[in-house]
Amino acid sequence: MIFGGVMAIFEGIAAIAKDDLFLATRHYVFEFSLAGWGWVHLILGIVLVLAGCAVIGGALWARFFGVAVAGLGAIANFLWVPYYPLWALVLVAVNIFIVWALCTGMHREADAGPTA
């Protein structure tokens, strides 16, 4: 989760800096400025890193929050595909893996039950 957040932060910084690496798209279903997308990814990345630190700390609320934020990250990266397809698809996969891992962890904790 922290890795996915750091990658989103890098993505956001690169977009805000108006890096020449990104493709300028025209006539797409949705249009946002590259800097606008950069801020979205930067904020999502920071929130993912903070939620990842809370999950490591053992906070149960962080798992639920992490699922929601990683889901938003997957959607944001799916919408980012026209600008940088390979990076976006990798981060979609990372965010989906985060959701799966957090949900699987919750399921295992529920099955363990109290130990006496």
C-alpha positions in Angstrom: 0.0 0.0 0.0 2.8 2.3 0.8 4.5 1.4 -2.5 1.4 2.2 -4.4 1.1 5.5 -2.6 4.7 6.4 -3.4 4.2 5.6 -7.0 1.1 7.7 -7.2 3.0 10.6 -5.5 5.8 10.3 -8.2 3.1 10.3 -10.9 1.5 13.4 -9.4 4.7 15.3 -9.1 5.7 14.4 -12.7 2.3 15.6 -14.0 2.4 18.8 -12.0 5.9 19.6 -13.3 4.4 19.2 -16.8 6.9 16.6 -17.8 7.4 15.9 -21.5 6.9 12.2 -20.8 3.1 12.4 -20.9 1.0 12.3 -24.0 -1.4 15.2 -24.7 -4.7 13.6 -25.6 -7.5 15.3 -27.5 -11.2 14.4 -27.9 -11.3 12.0 -25.1 -14.5 11.3 -23.1 -13.2 13.3 -20.2 -10.7 16.1 -20.3 -8.8 17.4 -17.3 -5.6 19.4 -17.4 -2.4 17.5 -16.7 -1.7 19.6 -13.6 -5.2 18.8 -12.3 -4.6 15.1 -12.7 -1.2 15.6 -11.0 -2.9 17.0 -8.0 -5.4 14.2 -7.9 -2.7 11.6 -8.0 -0.5 13.4 -5.5 -3.3 13.7 -2.9 -4.4 10.1 -3.4 -0.7 9.0 -3.1 -0.3 10.8 0.2 -3.5 9.4 1.6 -2.5 5.9 0.5 0.9 6.2 2.3 -0.7 7.5 5.5 -3.3 4.7 5.4 -0.6 2.1 4.7 1.3 3.4 7.8 -1.9 3.0 9.9 -2.4 -0.5 8.6 1.1 -1.4 9.6 0.3 0.1 13.0 -2.6 -2.4 13.3 -5.6 0.0 13.1 -8.7 -1.8 11.9 -10.3 1.4 10.5 -7.2 1.8 8.2 -8.1 -1.5 6.4 -11.6 -0.2 5.5 -10.2 3.2 4.6 -7.4 1.6 2.6 -9.9 -0.4 0.6 -11.8 2.7 -0.3 -8.7 4.8 -1.1 -7.1 2.0 -3.2 -10.3 1.6 -5.1 -10.3 5.3 -5.9 -6.7 5.0 -6.9 -7.5 2.2 -9.3 -10.3 4.3 -10.8 -8.0 7.4 -11.1 -5.3 5.3 -12.8 -7.8 3.8 -15.1 -8.8 7.3 -16.2 -5.0 8.1 -16.5 -4.5 5.4 -19.2 -4.6 7.9 -22.2 -1.7 9.9 -20.7 0.7 7.1 -19.8 -0.7 3.6 -20.4 1.9 1.3 -19.0 2.4 3.2 -15.7 -1.4 3.5 -15.3 -2.1 -0.2 -15.9 0.6 -1.2 -13.5 -0.8 1.0 -10.8 -4.3 -0.2 -11.5 -3.0 -3.7 -10.9 -1.2 -2.6 -7.7 -4.3 -0.9 -6.4 -6.5 -3.9 -7.1 -3.9 -6.1 -5.3 -4.0 -3.8 -2.3 -7.8 -4.1 -2.2 -7.5 -7.9 -2.4 -4.8 -8.1 0.2 -6.7 -5.8 2.7 -10.0 -7.8 2.2 -8.2 -11.1 2.5 -6.5 -10.0 5.7 -9.8 -8.9 7.2 -11.3 -12.3 6.3 -8.5 -14.2 8.0 -8.8 -12.1 11.2 -12.5 -12.7 11.4 -12.0 -16.5 11.0 -9.3 -16.6 13.7 -11.8 -15.5 16.4 -10.8 -15.0 20.0 -8.1 -17.2 21.4 -8.6 -18.6 24.9 
